[in-house]
Amino acid sequence: MSNLVEFGLPNAAPATSQRLLLVFDGGNAPGYSSVAVALTEEGERRGYEVWAATQGFRSLTGDATSNPPFERLIVSRKERYALLAKGIPARSMGRRVLDAGSDFRSERYLGFFQPENRKQAAATVLAQGFTHVICVGGNGTFEGAKALVSEMNPALPIGFVNVSVDNDVGGDRAIGFNTGVEAGATIARGLNEDAYTHKRIYVLEMMGNRSGRHALHCGVAARAHLIILPFFKLPSSVLTEIARALSKTDYALVVVAEGYELQRRKNQSDRPSASVFFRQQLADAGLVDSPEKRIIAEPFSRYIRGVRPAFLDVSAAYLKASLLFDAFDQGRTEIMPFVLAAHDVGVRAFTDIHREDGIEPAFLPLLDRLGLPGFRGWIRENFIAGSPTPSTFPAP
């Protein structure tokens, strides 16, 4: 005879008019747990029964591998014990606001691209008695939320909270972006100091697959000597200029976004990283790693995805939770709360949200501290001169 409790699904509990499902998906980022706590606290305060899918969108389909696929989120540990005794899987979110990572996600679920999985997910949401859905993640998760909406019949109130190191959703500052910049700039600054001490040139790869915004802000903050963005395709004359300038410096830090020359690198048999590829470009232009002049390619530090969130991101999590539930109370759906500054907050409709793969143009003059007229002229010609003044510069 087993003493194990068989956990029930949400629909085993009495029906309620406010049963909320939280779906966390996408790449890991600091602040997922902060959002989970904020939504749980605010949801409980407003009378919601809060649940989380334990594997994001995967939990809503036949590809789910975790058991149970859903967990009830509460604040009090005492309430958790009472729920567990009733066979209701429960997790206390009290005192977890600074936890790194997320307990309620899996690797990005690519199966949600399949229409049959999206239909099954919508059916699961309705069958389990959920009345509201909030999806949490970056742009990919937002696209998943829109896909889920298209399959829901009847429709349910649904919201989206932007959490991402990439900060690739327009009109909002993603929770996790500030923390990611702080952690990334700390790494970059450390290498800058080591370069000074040992008279080396470091080529540091940083996050930035399309826009390079993370690499940009980290590099500027750490006082990198040169920042190479993912949408750059540098001509040989500019590469030669860079190599010559670096050969004359005692030390330097070069930040290269991970998406730099991605397609060219994929076509190579050894598929080099962005930092290794750029170091090879420098070598081809005459700057070769040697005992007398070390040119060191540093890999991307993925650990920044799992650091504890900064309090500024925690604060934004609570504000976004409050804005979102206020919108639900007003009968709104398909909405994202946004927080750009202290006096620039609100809620945007899904139809007003777009992916933003670009950088702030005001930062372009800060990419170069080596004094490279050819590089600066190439930037001016390709990204400034004759161009409108958009909020960001997208990849060409």
Helices and strands as residue ranges (DSSP letters): G 10-12, E 19-24, H 32-45, E 49-53, G 56-60, E 70-74, H 77-85, E 90-92, G 110-113, H 115-127, E 132-137, H 139-151, E 158-162, H 177-198, E 201-206, H 213-221, E 226-228, H 236-247, E 252-257, H 262-266, H 274-284, E 295-298, G 302-306, H 311-329, E 335-341, E 344-349, G 350-352, E 358-359, G 361-366, H 373-379, I 380-384, E 393-394
